Structure formats: structure tokens, C-alpha cells
Amino acid sequence: MVMNRWLILGGYMLLTACTQLVWLSFAPITDAAAHDLGASVTQVGWLSAVFAGVYLLLGLPTGRLTDTHFSRALGFGAICNALGAGVRLLAPHNFAVQLLGQVILAVGQPFVVNAMSALAVRYFAPQERPKSIAAASASMFVGVLLASLSAPLLYAAGGLPLVLGLHALPTVLAALWVLLALRTHPTYDERSAADTGGWAWLTRDRLLHKLGLLLFVGFGTFSALSTWLEPLLPKGISATTSGNLLGGMVVGGIVGAATLPVWAAARGQRWSVLLCALLLTLGLLAVLALGQTVGLLALALGVGGFFLLACLATVLEWAEEHVGAGKQGLAVGLLMLVGNAGSLALMLGVGSLVEQHPKLALGLLALPVLLGLVMLLGMRGHTAKGQS
């Protein structure tokens, strides 16, 4: 079976969105899920937190497997997603079964996400690869948005069985779609000509390390803001308004992730996009600290999200061109590992301060952004190729 490259990308985008959808199935309904599962709120939190831990363990090995055995690696990730979503349906109210399902899903996630650049290289011409990476990156955040919107509505309509059932449906469909797509031979298979570095090159590539640190800042800041936005907002703002503000930030981010990296790659403006993202993030944190009006907060969060979420595709596309064919999987594995570490570190750091010292929590967020800005200023003049 031969499948059009855009259909292949469509299946991959759906699967990538579903990795986020099933990851966050319980996050918007934590209290209700704890009651139904006979577990504590902290235990229900583990159902989402397990993904970060597994990614830290598997991020690099799965990236290497993506480079050396692309179809098998992505196929395995697709199967894990379908299997994990199915396991959760076996006993919707049993915590142990849900944890097992989440672990299986967590194992599959890096196999899927780390294929983002490698898929673009195998099926798309060089001039189309930024579009492929940007679209796949944006699909991740679409999955986050769908999880936050759908889980409360589905739970209200039919409890956990309906949430898990309707989250499993597109996940299984996406897995089958991708498995069929992988039967199409890559149009551009450059791996054998470039795959000469094994693992050793990863320790020497200074530009890739710097891009990883920028992703630590961008990914971590977005995760911390999306997790703790309500207590960081000025007093008197309702939970509904807080949810709308968060939704606006994510929607702005999806638009930014889908469009801005493509524009930046075509015009050689990756550095400028990252600079704007860091400067606007500092502005957003200042607006939050000063307790501005809802209208100004909405504007700041929307614009901040537009640039913050564009950082992921911008960094991945820059890295894809820099490292060359045959190394994209390992490069993405490193970048996503560092990004997930940033999410975990800043979420925990802000969480320890937000209740008693929200202004100090915002200051904690500003510190890595400032350090990232200093590092980025030192990267001015780097080109995608030939710099390390």
C-alpha cells in the first residue's frame, strides 16, 4: 500500500495528539477520579507524572532506535498507545489497572514523539520539512487542549468509562493509521549516508546542548504556567475566567506552533523567534506579578503562548537541519528529555512557592528565562549547519 506523504503526516499528527490526550485524561478531573478509583489525589497525580519519569529513562535510547530502526520504533510506539488505551478500558474504576495502562502509554510516548523530525526527513523534501515538523509539534498541543476540554464534559456525561472509552477510540484509530502508513517506503532515506556518529557525537555538539537548554526554559515555563496559572493570577479572578485565560494561552500556542517556525525557517529567523519568545515571556511574568486587568492578562497570555509554544518546533527544526540525516531521532530524544526535565523542575519549584509566595514563584520562573536570554544572545550568528 502506498500512502501520500500528507496522509502519512496526518496519521502521525493524530497519534501525536493522542499521546497527549491519554497522558492527561485524569488531570482535569483529578478529584472525581480519586473518588472513583478509591485513591488519593496524589496517587491520581502519579497517573500523569509517570510519563515524565519514563521519558527521562527512555528518551535517548528510543531516539537512537528511531534513527536506526525508524519503522519498527514508531510502529512499537503506535502499538503501545493502542494497547495502553485498551488496558485502561478493562477496569475503569481499578487504580492498579489504570496505572498499568498509563505505564504502557508512557513507554510508547517517546517512540512516537522522537520520530517527529525523522518522519519529516524520510517523507518530505527539505523545503517542506519545517511545515511537517511545525504541524506535528502543534498537534501535541491540540492533544493537550482536547484533554482539558473533553475530560470534564465526558465525565459529567458518563463517568470514567466514557472518558477512557472516547479517549481510546481516536488513539486506536491513529495507531492503525500509522501502522498502515509505515508500509509506504520512505521517499528520502538518507540515514545510511550520514549515520556515522553512534552516540559519541551527542556529547560534543555544543549547539544542540544550547538548544536543549532553551527548550528546558520554554517547555518548563509553559508547563509551570499551565499547571499553576490560577493561583498565580490576581486575587478575585474566578476559576472559570482562569480556565478561559489558560485556554486562550494554549490556543494562541497552537497557532504559533503551526505557523511561526515555518516563517522563521524560510527567512532564517529562528534566533529572532526564540529571542522574541524569551522577551515576551518576561513581559508576561511582569504582567502577572503586577496584577493587571483581565483584558491585559488575556492579551499577554495569548501572545506569550503564541511564541512560547512555537519554541518547540523552532528548536526541533533548527536541530534537524544542524545534525543532518540519520541523527534526528537521537537529537529529538535529547531535546525532549531536557524539555521534560525543565517541565518537572519548574513545575515542582513553582508548586513549592505558589500558595504562600506567588510573587516569589514568578521570580523563580523569571530566573531561567533571564539565563536563557543571556545564552541566546551569545548564540547570535550561529547557523543551523556547521556550528557546534
N, C-alpha and C positions, 0 to 999 in steps of 0.2 A: 504494500500500500504506500503510495506517495502522497504526502500532505504538503500543501502550500505553507511557506515559512511563516506567514501571518497567522495561519491556523495553529501551527505549532506553538507560536508565541502566545496565542490566545489560551490554549490549554495550559501552558506553563503559568501564565498570569493567574488563571483561575485557581490552579493548585497553590501558587504562592499566596494568594489572598486567603485560601482556606487554611494554610498553615497558621496564619494569624487568627482566623476565626475560631478554630478549635483550641488554640492556645488560650484564648481569652473568653471561652464560653462561660466560665464561672465568675470572672472578675466583676461584671456589672451586677451580679445577683449573689454576692458573697454571703450576706446574712441569711437569705432564704435558702441557699444551697446548704449552708451549715446546718440549718434546721432539718432539712430533708435527708441529709446524709448522716445525721447523728454525729456530727463532727464539730470541732471548734472553728471559729473564724480563721484562726491562724492555720489550722490544718487545710482549710479550703484554699488559703493563700498559697500553700505548697503546690496545689494543683497547677498553678500558673508559674510559680517560682522554679519548679523543676526544669522548665525549658532553658532558663539561663544557665543552670548548673550543667546540664547535658551539653549545651553549646560550648561551654568553656572546655569540656573534656573532648568533644568530638570535632570542634571547628576546624582544626588543622588537618587531622587525618582524613576527614571527609573531603576537604579541599583538595588534598593530594589525590585521592581516589577519583575525584571529578576530573582532574587533569589526565589521569592515566586510563581510566575506565569510565568515560562520561556516561554512556547509555546505561550501564549497569548501576552506577552510583545514583543517577537521577531516577531510574526505574525502581531501585530499592527504596528511595525516599518516598516515591509515589505509593508503593505498596504499604509502607509503614503508616502513611497517613490514612489510607483506606482501612487498614487493619485496626489502627488505634481508634478511629471513629466508630468502627463496628463493635469493638470490645466494649466501649462505653455504653452501647445500647443493651448489652446483656443484662445489666443490673443497674438501672439508672439511679437507684437510691442506696447503692452499696459503695462506701468510700473506697475500700480496697480495690474494687473493680475500676472505679474512676481513676484512681491513682495509676493502676496498671495501664489503662488506656492512655493516660497523659504521658507516661514514660515512653510508650511505643511511639506516640506522636512526636515527642521531644527528640527521639532518636532520628526520626525521619526528617525533621525540620532542617538541620544543616545540610543534608544531602540535596534538598530542594533549593534552599536559598543560595548555597555556594555555587550553584550551576548558573547563576544569573548572567555573568559575563561570558562564561564558556559557551552557553547556548547561543548568545549573540554572535560569537566568533565562528561557530560552526554553521550557522544557518543564514547569516546576514552579511552582506558586503560591508567593507569598512565604513563607508559613508552612512550606512543605515544602523550601525551598531549603537550609537548614542540613543537613537529612538527606542531600540529594543530594550536597552538597559534602563532607560527612564521609565518606560511603560511597565516593566517588571517591578521596578522599585516602587512606583506609585501603587501597584496592585497590593503590595504589602500593607500600605496604609488604608487602602479601601477595605481590606480584611479587618483591620483594627476598628474602623468606623462601623462596619456591619456588625461586628461583635457587640460593640457598645450600644447600638441601636436595637438590634434584634433580640438579644437575650432577655431584657426585661419584658418586652412585649410578648415573646413566646412563652416565657414563664407564667405571665399573668393569664395566658390563654390555655395552657396545658401542662404547666409544671416542668420539671426536669426532663421527663421523657420527650416532650415536644421540642425543647431546646436542643437536646442531644440528637434527636432524630432529624430535625431540619438542618442542623449543622453538619450532620454526617452525609446528607444527600448530595450537596454540591462537592463535598470532599471526595466521595467515592467516584462521582462523575468525572471530576478533574483528574483523578488517578488513572482511570481508564483512558481518558483522552490523551494524557501524556504517554502512557504505555503504547498506545497506538501510534502516536507521533514519533516515538523513538524508532519505529520501524523504517522511517524515512532516512536515507543515508545523508550525512551532512554534506552541504554544498561546498563548504570551505573547511577542510580538515588539515590544519597546519601544525598539529601537535607534534608529529614526529620530527619535523624540521627544527623545532625550537625547544623541545623538552630536553635540555641538557644539564639542568642545574640540580636536579633532585630536590633536596631540602636546603642544601647549604646556602644557596643564593639568598634565601629569605632572611638570613641573619645579617647579610651585608648590605641590603637595599635600604639606604637611609631615607630616600624619598618615600618609599612605601611605609616605613615606620612613622614618618611625619604625617602622612595621610591617615594612618591608623589613629594617631593621637587627635587629629582633628575630628575624626569620627567618634572617638571617645567623648569629646566635648559636645558635639552636635547631637548624637544619639542619646547621650546621658542627660543632657539638658532637656530635650524633648520628653524623655521618659519621666524625668522628675516633675516637670511641669504638668504633664498629663495625669500623673498619679496624685499629685498634691495641690492641684490648682485651687480647689475650693477653699482650703484653709489659708492659702497664700493671698486670696482676694481680700479686698477691704471688707470690714465688718458690715453686715446688713444686706449683703448680696445673697439672694435665695439660692437653694440647691438647683432649682430649675434654671435660673439665669446662669449659674456656674456651668451647668451641663451644656447650655446653649453656647456659652463662650468657648468651652472646650471643643464642642462640635465645629465651631467656626474656625478654630485653630487647625483642626485635623483636615477639614475641607480645603482650607487655604493651602495646607501642606500637600494634599493630593494634587491640586492644580499645579503647585510649584514643582513637585517631583516629576510630574509628567511633561512639563514644558521647559522649565528653566535650564536643566542640564543639556538639553538638545540645543538650545540657543547658545549656551556657553561653549559647547564643543565646536559648533560651526564657526564661532567667531574668536576662538582662542581666549575665552574669558572665564575659564574655570577659577583661576585665582581671584578674580574680581567678585565672582558669585560667592565664594567662600568668605571673602572679606566683608561683603555686604551682610551675609548671614550672621557673622560674629558681631558686627557693629549694631545691627538691628536687634540682636538678642540682648545685648547690653541695654539698649533703649527699652526693650520690653520689660526687662527686670527692673529698670528705673521706674517705669510707669506703674508696675505692681507695687513697688516699695512706697511710692508717693500717694497711692490710694486714689487714683483718678476716677473719672466718671465711667459708667458702663459703656458709653459710646466710644470713649477713647481706649478703654480696655479691649473692646471688641476689635477696633482697628489695629491696635498693637499686636494682639494675639493672632489676628488673621494674617497680617503682613509678616510677623515673626514666624508663623507656621509655614507660610509660603516659601521662605528662604531656608528655614531650618531643615525641613524635610527634603528640600532639593539637594542638601549637602550629601545625602547618601548616594544618589545616582551620580552626582558630580564627582565624588571621590572614587566610586567604583569605575566610572568611565575613564577617568584620568589614570587610574591604576591599570585598567585593561590595556590601554594604549602604551603605557610605560613598560610593563613587564613583558609584553609580547605573547604570542600564541604558545599554548602548552603550559602556561603558568597561571592562568586566570583563576582557576579553582582554588589553588593554594593562596593566591593573593586575596581573593574574596574571603576565604576562610579566616585568614589573619585579620583582615579589616573588620569582619563581622564579629569575630571573637573579641577584639578590642572594643568595638562598639557596644557589645553586650556587657563587657566588664564596666564600661562607663555608665551604662544604664543602672547596673546593680549598685555601683559605688555611689552615684549621685542620688539615686532613689533612697538608699539607706541613710546617707548623710543628711539629706533634707528631711527625711522622715524622723530622724532623731531630734530635730530642732523645730519643726514646723508648728507644733502645738503650743509650745511655750515662747518660742523666739522666731516668729515668721520673718522678721526683717533680717535676722542673722542667717536664716535659711536662704534667703535671697542673696545675701552677701556670699555665702558658700557657693552658690551656683555661679555667681559672677566671677569668682576667682579662676576656675579653669577656663572660662571664656576669655578672660584677660590674658592668661598664659598662652592659650591657643592663638590669640591675636598677635602676640609678640612673635610666636613661632612662625605664623603665616607671613608676617612682614619680612622675616628672614628668608622665606621661600620665593620671594618675588624674583622673577626671571627664570625660574625652573620651567622647563618644557616637559611635555609628557614623556618623550623618548630621550634616552641618553643621559638622564640625570639620576644620580644615586648619591 
